[in-house]
Amino acid sequence: MLKEYDRGSKKDKRQKEAVLFIKQKIDAAKWFIDAIKQRQHTLSSVMQTILDYQHEFFLTGDETSLSPMILKDIAERTHLDISTVSRVANSKFVQTEFWYVSAEILLQRIIKY
């Protein structure tokens, strides 16, 4: 339909409205895809930073190897706002070799405000 419109055939009002509708839906879909990609990047970045920060803990599962950290540490390393780091961990789970753990609980245990 868009190709026909661009070629100049049948440029009536209904076709123009249909083309505008389709273009709007395509723009909305592109925005949605970009938002999902950004969310995925943010989640990956925050979780990778936590994994790097607590590398020994994730290798051994030994809670005594946890290093003290605060949300600010993760925010600074990821160049994100502290509230963004907090939201990323909300309702997320981390699978370790030893167990599944809520990222929120993990952060509550290793992050002091």
Secondary structure, 3 states (H helix, E strand, C coil): CHHHHHHCCCCCHHHHHHHHHHHHHHHHHHHHHHHHHHHHHHHHHHHHHHHHHCHHHHHHCCHHHCCCECHHHHHHHHCCCHHHHHHHHCCCEEECCCCEEEHHHHHHHHECC
